[in-house]
Amino acid sequence: MSKVSAPEIGSYAGGATAIGASLTLTQVGILVGIVTALLTFALNAWYTGKKNAREQLLVDLELREREVRLARSSRWAINKPAPTVRRRANRKDRT
């Protein structure tokens, strides 16, 4: 890779100055607005992606917790004897 010489730097600086001098205040405002809109879009997309990843992690954890609770309750229900149901006597049975 070659070094950039002083005349090249001066040429680029002169070109940038010429472009900057030719822009009106309205055009500068438009360019600033466009750059701001693009940066806002990019940051919003990035933060939305992070938010979606966090929410997906929470959903996965909740599903895992439900599975564990269901497995525990199933094991408990299998090991526990079935409850006995006491029937209330109807009026006909009382007489």
N, CA, C and O atoms as a MOPAC input file, in Angstrom:
PM7 MOZYME 1SCF
protein

 N      0.85200 1    -1.16300 1     0.00000 1
 C      0.00000 1     0.00000 1     0.00000 1
 C      0.90200 1     1.23200 1     0.00000 1
 O      1.84500 1     1.32300 1     0.78700 1
 N      0.60600 1     2.16800 1    -0.88200 1
 C      1.45800 1     3.35300 1    -0.99600 1
 C      1.01000 1     4.44100 1    -0.04100 1
 O     -0.14700 1     4.50100 1     0.37500 1
 N      1.96300 1     5.29900 1     0.29200 1
 C      1.65400 1     6.42900 1     1.16000 1
 C      0.91000 1     7.48700 1     0.37500 1
 O      1.10700 1     7.65600 1    -0.82900 1
 N      0.03900 1     8.20200 1     1.09700 1
 C     -0.68400 1     9.29600 1     0.45300 1
 C      0.20100 1    10.53800 1     0.54600 1
 O      0.68000 1    10.90100 1     1.62000 1
 N      0.40300 1    11.17200 1    -0.59600 1
 C      1.29100 1    12.33800 1    -0.61800 1
 C      0.52200 1    13.60600 1    -0.24400 1
 O     -0.70900 1    13.63300 1    -0.24100 1
 N      1.27500 1    14.63600 1     0.06600 1
 C      0.68400 1    15.91900 1     0.46200 1
 C     -0.18600 1    16.51600 1    -0.65100 1
 O     -1.26000 1    17.04000 1    -0.35400 1
 N      0.23400 1    16.45700 1    -1.91300 1
 C     -0.63300 1    17.00500 1    -2.96200 1
 C     -1.96200 1    16.25700 1    -3.07900 1
 O     -2.99000 1    16.86400 1    -3.38000 1
 N     -1.94600 1    14.94100 1    -2.84200 1
 C     -3.20600 1    14.18300 1    -2.87700 1
 C     -4.13600 1    14.61600 1    -1.76500 1
 O     -5.33600 1    14.79000 1    -1.97800 1
 N     -3.57900 1    14.78900 1    -0.57500 1
 C     -4.39100 1    15.23700 1     0.55300 1
 C     -4.98400 1    16.60800 1     0.25900 1
 O     -6.16100 1    16.85500 1     0.52200 1
 N     -4.16300 1    17.49600 1    -0.28700 1
 C     -4.64100 1    18.83900 1    -0.63500 1
 C     -5.73300 1    18.78500 1    -1.68800 1
 O     -6.68000 1    19.57100 1    -1.64700 1
 N     -5.60600 1    17.86300 1    -2.63000 1
 C     -6.60100 1    17.72900 1    -3.68400 1
 C     -7.93900 1    17.26700 1    -3.11300 1
 O     -8.99300 1    17.80100 1    -3.45800 1
 N     -7.87600 1    16.25200 1    -2.22100 1
 C     -9.11800 1    15.77700 1    -1.60200 1
 C     -9.75700 1    16.86100 1    -0.72600 1
 O    -10.97600 1    17.03200 1    -0.72800 1
 N     -8.93100 1    17.58000 1     0.01200 1
 C     -9.44800 1    18.64500 1     0.87000 1
 C    -10.07000 1    19.74800 1     0.02300 1
 O    -11.11600 1    20.28900 1     0.38100 1
 N     -9.44200 1    20.08400 1    -1.08800 1
 C     -9.99100 1    21.11300 1    -1.98200 1
 C    -11.32500 1    20.66800 1    -2.57800 1
 O    -12.25000 1    21.47300 1    -2.69500 1
 N    -11.42800 1    19.41600 1    -2.94700 1
 C    -12.68300 1    18.89400 1    -3.48800 1
 C    -13.79900 1    18.92600 1    -2.45900 1
 O    -14.92900 1    19.29800 1    -2.77400 1
 N    -13.48300 1    18.53500 1    -1.22200 1
 C    -14.48300 1    18.55900 1    -0.15400 1
 C    -14.91600 1    19.98700 1     0.13900 1
 O    -16.09500 1    20.24100 1     0.38900 1
 N    -13.97300 1    20.91700 1     0.10900 1
 C    -14.30600 1    22.32600 1     0.34700 1
 C    -15.18700 1    22.86100 1    -0.75800 1
 O    -16.13600 1    23.59600 1    -0.48700 1
 N    -14.89400 1    22.50700 1    -2.00500 1
 C    -15.69500 1    22.97300 1    -3.13700 1
 C    -17.12600 1    22.44900 1    -3.04300 1
 O    -18.08000 1    23.18300 1    -3.30300 1
 N    -17.27000 1    21.17900 1    -2.67000 1
 C    -18.61900 1    20.60800 1    -2.52600 1
 C    -19.35400 1    21.28600 1    -1.38200 1
 O    -20.52700 1    21.63700 1    -1.51600 1
 N    -18.66600 1    21.47500 1    -0.24400 1
 C    -19.28300 1    22.12300 1     0.90600 1
 C    -19.69300 1    23.55700 1     0.61800 1
 O    -20.73400 1    24.01000 1     1.09400 1
 N    -18.89500 1    24.27300 1    -0.15000 1
 C    -19.18800 1    25.67100 1    -0.45900 1
 C    -20.35300 1    25.79700 1    -1.43800 1
 O    -21.04400 1    26.81500 1    -1.45900 1
 N    -20.56600 1    24.77000 1    -2.23900 1
 C    -21.62500 1    24.85600 1    -3.23500 1
 C    -23.01400 1    24.54100 1    -2.65700 1
 O    -24.02600 1    24.81600 1    -3.30000 1
 N    -23.06400 1    23.96800 1    -1.45100 1
 C    -24.33800 1    23.60200 1    -0.84400 1
 C    -24.97800 1    24.80700 1    -0.15200 1
 O    -24.30400 1    25.59200 1     0.51600 1
 N    -26.27400 1    24.93200 1    -0.32500 1
 C    -26.99900 1    25.97500 1     0.38600 1
 C    -27.41000 1    25.44800 1     1.76000 1
 O    -27.27900 1    24.25600 1     2.03800 1
 N    -27.90200 1    26.33000 1     2.60600 1
 C    -28.31700 1    25.92100 1     3.94300 1
 C    -29.48300 1    24.93300 1     3.88500 1
 O    -29.56600 1    24.03000 1     4.71800 1
 N    -30.36100 1    25.09100 1     2.93500 1
 C    -31.48000 1    24.16500 1     2.76300 1
 C    -30.97500 1    22.77300 1     2.39400 1
 O    -31.45600 1    21.77100 1     2.92200 1
 N    -30.01300 1    22.72000 1     1.49500 1
 C    -29.46300 1    21.42500 1     1.09700 1
 C    -28.72300 1    20.75700 1     2.25300 1
 O    -28.79000 1    19.53800 1     2.41500 1
 N    -28.02000 1    21.55000 1     3.05100 1
 C    -27.33200 1    20.99100 1     4.22100 1
 C    -28.36900 1    20.42700 1     5.19700 1
 O    -28.18000 1    19.34300 1     5.74900 1
 N    -29.46100 1    21.16300 1     5.40700 1
 C    -30.52200 1    20.69100 1     6.29200 1
 C    -31.13800 1    19.39700 1     5.79700 1
 O    -31.44000 1    18.50200 1     6.58600 1
 N    -31.32200 1    19.29900 1     4.50100 1
 C    -31.87100 1    18.06300 1     3.92000 1
 C    -30.92000 1    16.89500 1     4.14300 1
 O    -31.35000 1    15.80600 1     4.52200 1
 N    -29.63300 1    17.11700 1     3.90900 1
 C    -28.64600 1    16.05300 1     4.10100 1
 C    -28.58100 1    15.62300 1     5.57200 1
 O    -28.50000 1    14.43100 1     5.86900 1
 N    -28.61600 1    16.59500 1     6.48800 1
 C    -28.59700 1    16.26500 1     7.90600 1
 C    -29.85300 1    15.47400 1     8.27500 1
 O    -29.77100 1    14.52600 1     9.05600 1
 N    -30.99900 1    15.84100 1     7.73400 1
 C    -32.23700 1    15.11200 1     7.99000 1
 C    -32.19100 1    13.68700 1     7.47700 1
 O    -32.65400 1    12.76300 1     8.14500 1
 N    -31.63500 1    13.51100 1     6.29500 1
 C    -31.52500 1    12.15900 1     5.72300 1
 C    -30.59700 1    11.29500 1     6.56900 1
 O    -30.91700 1    10.14500 1     6.87000 1
 N    -29.44800 1    11.84700 1     6.95100 1
 C    -28.49900 1    11.08700 1     7.76700 1
 C    -29.12800 1    10.73900 1     9.12100 1
 O    -28.96500 1     9.62300 1     9.61500 1
 N    -29.84700 1    11.69700 1     9.71900 1
 C    -30.50600 1    11.44200 1    11.00200 1
 C    -31.56200 1    10.34700 1    10.86100 1
 O    -31.66400 1     9.47200 1    11.72100 1
 N    -32.33200 1    10.38800 1     9.80500 1
 C    -33.36500 1     9.36800 1     9.59100 1
 C    -32.73500 1     7.98900 1     9.41500 1
 O    -33.23600 1     7.00800 1     9.96500 1
 N    -31.65300 1     7.90500 1     8.66300 1
 C    -30.99100 1     6.61600 1     8.45400 1
 C    -30.39600 1     6.08400 1     9.75400 1
 O    -30.49600 1     4.89000 1    10.04000 1
 N    -29.77600 1     6.96300 1    10.54100 1
 C    -29.21800 1     6.52200 1    11.82200 1
 C    -30.32600 1     6.07900 1    12.78700 1
 O    -30.16700 1     5.10200 1    13.51800 1
 N    -31.43300 1     6.80000 1    12.78000 1
 C    -32.55800 1     6.42600 1    13.63300 1
 C    -33.09900 1     5.05600 1    13.24200 1
 O    -33.38200 1     4.22300 1    14.10400 1
 N    -33.24000 1     4.82900 1    11.94700 1
 C    -33.71900 1     3.52600 1    11.46400 1
 C    -32.77500 1     2.40700 1    11.88200 1
 O    -33.21700 1     1.35900 1    12.35300 1
 N    -31.47000 1     2.63000 1    11.71000 1
 C    -30.49200 1     1.58800 1    12.03200 1
 C    -30.49700 1     1.27900 1    13.52800 1
 O    -30.48600 1     0.11200 1    13.92000 1
 N    -30.51200 1     2.31900 1    14.36600 1
 C    -30.52000 1     2.08700 1    15.81000 1
 C    -31.81600 1     1.42600 1    16.26000 1
 O    -31.79300 1     0.55600 1    17.13100 1
 N    -32.93300 1     1.81900 1    15.68700 1
 C    -34.21100 1     1.21100 1    16.04200 1
 C    -34.23500 1    -0.26900 1    15.64700 1
 O    -34.72100 1    -1.10700 1    16.40600 1
 N    -33.71800 1    -0.58400 1    14.47900 1
 C    -33.67100 1    -1.98400 1    14.05000 1
 C    -32.77500 1    -2.79800 1    14.98400 1
 O    -33.10000 1    -3.93800 1    15.31500 1
 N    -31.66200 1    -2.22400 1    15.40600 1
 C    -30.73500 1    -2.92500 1    16.28900 1
 C    -31.38300 1    -3.17700 1    17.65000 1
 O    -31.34300 1    -4.29700 1    18.15900 1
 N    -31.97600 1    -2.14200 1    18.23800 1
 C    -32.61200 1    -2.30300 1    19.54200 1
 C    -33.82900 1    -3.22200 1    19.47100 1
 O    -34.08700 1    -3.96700 1    20.41600 1
 N    -34.57300 1    -3.18600 1    18.38600 1
 C    -35.71200 1    -4.08800 1    18.22800 1
 C    -35.24100 1    -5.53900 1    18.16400 1
 O    -35.87900 1    -6.42900 1    18.72700 1
 N    -34.14000 1    -5.77000 1    17.48500 1
 C    -33.57400 1    -7.12000 1    17.44200 1
 C    -33.16200 1    -7.60700 1    18.81900 1
 O    -33.40300 1    -8.76200 1    19.17100 1
 N    -32.54200 1    -6.73100 1    19.59800 1
 C    -32.15600 1    -7.10400 1    20.96200 1
 C    -33.38500 1    -7.36400 1    21.82700 1
 O    -33.39400 1    -8.29200 1    22.63400 1
 N    -34.42300 1    -6.54200 1    21.65700 1
 C    -35.64800 1    -6.71300 1    22.43200 1
 C    -36.31900 1    -8.03800 1    22.07900 1
 O    -36.78100 1    -8.75600 1    22.96600 1
 N    -36.37500 1    -8.36500 1    20.79400 1
 C    -36.96700 1    -9.63600 1    20.37100 1
 C    -36.19800 1   -10.81800 1    20.94200 1
 O    -36.79700 1   -11.81200 1    21.35100 1
 N    -34.87600 1   -10.71300 1    20.97100 1
 C    -34.06700 1   -11.80400 1    21.51900 1
 C    -34.34100 1   -11.97700 1    23.01000 1
 O    -34.43800 1   -13.10200 1    23.49800 1
 N    -34.46600 1   -10.85100 1    23.74100 1
 C    -34.77300 1   -10.93200 1    25.17300 1
 C    -36.13300 1   -11.55100 1    25.40900 1
 O    -36.28400 1   -12.41000 1    26.27900 1
 N    -37.12900 1   -11.12300 1    24.64000 1
 C    -38.47600 1   -11.65300 1    24.80400 1
 C    -38.53000 1   -13.13500 1    24.45600 1
 O    -39.23400 1   -13.89800 1    25.11800 1
 N    -37.80500 1   -13.54900 1    23.43600 1
 C    -37.77600 1   -14.96100 1    23.06400 1
 C    -37.13800 1   -15.79200 1    24.16500 1
 O    -37.58600 1   -16.90400 1    24.44600 1
 N    -36.09200 1   -15.25700 1    24.79100 1
 C    -35.45800 1   -15.95300 1    25.90200 1
 C    -36.42800 1   -16.12000 1    27.06100 1
 O    -36.49100 1   -17.18600 1    27.67300 1
 N    -37.18700 1   -15.06700 1    27.36400 1
 C    -38.17400 1   -15.15800 1    28.43700 1
 C    -39.24900 1   -16.20000 1    28.13100 1
 O    -39.65100 1   -16.96000 1    29.01200 1
 N    -39.71000 1   -16.23200 1    26.88700 1
 C    -40.72100 1   -17.21900 1    26.49500 1
 C    -40.15500 1   -18.62900 1    26.62800 1
 O    -40.83700 1   -19.52700 1    27.12300 1
 N    -38.91700 1   -18.82800 1    26.19000 1
 C    -38.30000 1   -20.14800 1    26.31100 1
 C    -38.16800 1   -20.56900 1    27.77200 1
 O    -38.40900 1   -21.72700 1    28.11400 1
 N    -37.78500 1   -19.62500 1    28.63100 1
 C    -37.65400 1   -19.94500 1    30.05100 1
 C    -39.00600 1   -20.27300 1    30.67600 1
 O    -39.11100 1   -21.19600 1    31.48300 1
 N    -40.04300 1   -19.51900 1    30.30500 1
 C    -41.37500 1   -19.80000 1    30.83800 1
 C    -41.87700 1   -21.17100 1    30.39400 1
 O    -42.46900 1   -21.90600 1    31.18500 1
 N    -41.64100 1   -21.51300 1    29.12500 1
 C    -42.04900 1   -22.83800 1    28.64200 1
 C    -41.29900 1   -23.94600 1    29.37600 1
 O    -41.88100 1   -24.97000 1    29.73200 1
 N    -40.01100 1   -23.73200 1    29.59800 1
 C    -39.21600 1   -24.73500 1    30.31600 1
 C    -39.72800 1   -24.88500 1    31.75000 1
 O    -39.82000 1   -25.99500 1    32.27200 1
 N    -40.06100 1   -23.74800 1    32.38200 1
 C    -40.58300 1   -23.80100 1    33.74800 1
 C    -41.91500 1   -24.54300 1    33.79800 1
 O    -42.15600 1   -25.31700 1    34.72500 1
 N    -42.77500 1   -24.31800 1    32.82000 1
 C    -44.05200 1   -25.02800 1    32.77300 1
 C    -43.84200 1   -26.52800 1    32.59800 1
 O    -44.52600 1   -27.33700 1    33.22400 1
 N    -42.88300 1   -26.89300 1    31.73400 1
 C    -42.59700 1   -28.30800 1    31.53100 1
 C    -42.11300 1   -28.96200 1    32.82200 1
 O    -42.50000 1   -30.08400 1    33.14700 1
 N    -41.26200 1   -28.24400 1    33.55200 1
 C    -40.74600 1   -28.79000 1    34.80600 1
 C    -41.87200 1   -28.92900 1    35.82000 1
 O    -41.96600 1   -29.94300 1    36.51200 1
 N    -42.72500 1   -27.91700 1    35.91200 1
 C    -43.84900 1   -27.99100 1    36.85100 1
 C    -44.79600 1   -29.13100 1    36.49100 1
 O    -45.27900 1   -29.84600 1    37.36900 1
 N    -45.06000 1   -29.29900 1    35.19200 1
 C    -45.94200 1   -30.37700 1    34.75400 1
 C    -45.32700 1   -31.73400 1    35.06900 1
 O    -46.01900 1   -32.65300 1    35.50700 1
 N    -44.03000 1   -31.85000 1    34.84500 1
 C    -43.36300 1   -33.12100 1    35.14500 1
 C    -43.41400 1   -33.41200 1    36.63700 1
 O    -43.63900 1   -34.55300 1    37.04000 1
 N    -43.20700 1   -32.39100 1    37.45700 1
 C    -43.27200 1   -32.59200 1    38.90700 1
 C    -44.68200 1   -32.97600 1    39.34800 1
 O    -44.85900 1   -33.88200 1    40.16300 1
 N    -45.68200 1   -32.28200 1    38.80500 1
 C    -47.05100 1   -32.59100 1    39.20600 1
 C    -47.46600 1   -33.97000 1    38.70700 1
 O    -48.22600 1   -34.65500 1    39.39200 1
 N    -47.00300 1   -34.39300 1    37.55900 1
 C    -47.32200 1   -35.72700 1    37.05000 1
 C    -46.70000 1   -36.79400 1    37.92700 1
 O    -47.34300 1   -37.79900 1    38.23300 1
 N    -45.44200 1   -36.58700 1    38.34000 1
 C    -44.78600 1   -37.54600 1    39.20700 1
 C    -45.48200 1   -37.60100 1    40.56000 1
 O    -45.65700 1   -38.67500 1    41.13600 1
 N    -45.87300 1   -36.45200 1    41.05300 1
 C    -46.55400 1   -36.39300 1    42.34200 1
 C    -47.90400 1   -37.08600 1    42.26100 1
 O    -48.29800 1   -37.80900 1    43.17600 1
 N    -48.61200 1   -36.85900 1    41.15700 1
 C    -49.93400 1   -37.47900 1    40.99500 1
 C    -49.81200 1   -38.98900 1    40.85000 1
 O    -50.69400 1   -39.71600 1    41.30700 1
 N    -48.75500 1   -39.47800 1    40.23400 1
 C    -48.57600 1   -40.91900 1    40.06000 1
 C    -48.26000 1   -41.56600 1    41.40400 1
 O    -48.77600 1   -42.64400 1    41.69700 1
 N    -47.43600 1   -40.94200 1    42.21900 1
 C    -47.02700 1   -41.52600 1    43.49200 1
 C    -48.07000 1   -41.35400 1    44.58300 1
 O    -48.03400 1   -42.09100 1    45.56800 1
 N    -48.97900 1   -40.43400 1    44.45400 1
 C    -49.98400 1   -40.16200 1    45.46900 1
 C    -51.22500 1   -41.01400 1    45.19300 1
 O    -51.63900 1   -41.14200 1    44.04100 1
 N    -51.80500 1   -41.58200 1    46.20800 1
 C    -53.02900 1   -42.35500 1    45.96100 1
 C    -54.17400 1   -41.43300 1    45.53500 1
 O    -54.22500 1   -40.26100 1    45.90600 1
 N    -55.06100 1   -41.98100 1    44.77000 1
 C    -56.19400 1   -41.19500 1    44.27300 1
 C    -57.08400 1   -40.78600 1    45.43300 1
 O    -57.32600 1   -41.58700 1    46.33600 1
 N    -57.56800 1   -39.56900 1    45.42500 1
 C    -58.41800 1   -39.12300 1    46.53200 1
 C    -59.76700 1   -39.83800 1    46.48000 1
 O    -60.30400 1   -40.12700 1    45.41000 1
 N    -60.28400 1   -40.10800 1    47.65500 1
 C    -61.59600 1   -40.74100 1    47.72900 1
 C    -62.65500 1   -39.66100 1    47.67600 1
 O    -62.52500 1   -38.61200 1    48.30700 1
 N    -63.68700 1   -39.92200 1    46.93000 1
 C    -64.76200 1   -38.95100 1    46.76200 1
 C    -65.91000 1   -39.36700 1    47.64900 1
 O    -66.43300 1   -40.47500 1    47.53000 1
 N    -66.29700 1   -38.47700 1    48.53700 1
 C    -67.43800 1   -38.75700 1    49.41100 1
 C    -68.66400 1   -38.14500 1    48.79000 1
 O    -68.69700 1   -36.95200 1    48.48600 1
 N    -69.65400 1   -38.95600 1    48.60700 1
 C    -70.89300 1   -38.49700 1    47.99700 1
 C    -71.83200 1   -38.00300 1    49.06100 1
 O    -72.00600 1   -38.64400 1    50.09700 1
 N    -72.43100 1   -36.87500 1    48.81100 1
 C    -73.41800 1   -36.35400 1    49.73900 1
 C    -74.73300 1   -37.06800 1    49.51900 1
 O    -75.11900 1   -37.34400 1    48.38300 1
 N    -75.39100 1   -37.35400 1    50.56600 1
 C    -76.65500 1   -38.07400 1    50.46000 1
 C    -77.73900 1   -37.13800 1    49.92200 1
 O    -77.87000 1   -35.99700 1    50.36400 1
 N    -78.50400 1   -37.64100 1    48.96800 1
 C    -79.62100 1   -36.88200 1    48.43800 1
 C    -80.79500 1   -36.94800 1    49.40600 1
 O    -80.77500 1   -37.74100 1    50.34800 1
 N    -81.78400 1   -36.15200 1    49.19300 1
 C    -82.97700 1   -36.17200 1    50.03200 1
 C    -83.68200 1   -37.53000 1    49.96200 1
 O    -84.22900 1   -38.00700 1    50.95600 1
 N    -83.66300 1   -38.12900 1    48.80800 1
 C    -84.31100 1   -39.41500 1    48.66100 1
 C    -83.59500 1   -40.48000 1    49.50200 1
 O    -84.22700 1   -41.37600 1    50.06100 1
 N    -82.26600 1   -40.36100 1    49.57900 1
 C    -81.49300 1   -41.33800 1    50.35200 1
 C    -81.72200 1   -41.19000 1    51.84400 1
 O    -81.58200 1   -42.16800 1    52.57900 1
 N    -82.06500 1   -40.01100 1    52.31300 1
 C    -82.22300 1   -39.76200 1    53.74500 1
 C    -83.51600 1   -40.37800 1    54.29200 1
 O    -83.57500 1   -40.74500 1    55.46500 1
 N    -84.50800 1   -40.48800 1    53.48300 1
 C    -85.77900 1   -40.99500 1    53.98500 1
 C    -85.89900 1   -42.46600 1    53.89500 1
 O    -86.92400 1   -43.02700 1    54.28400 1

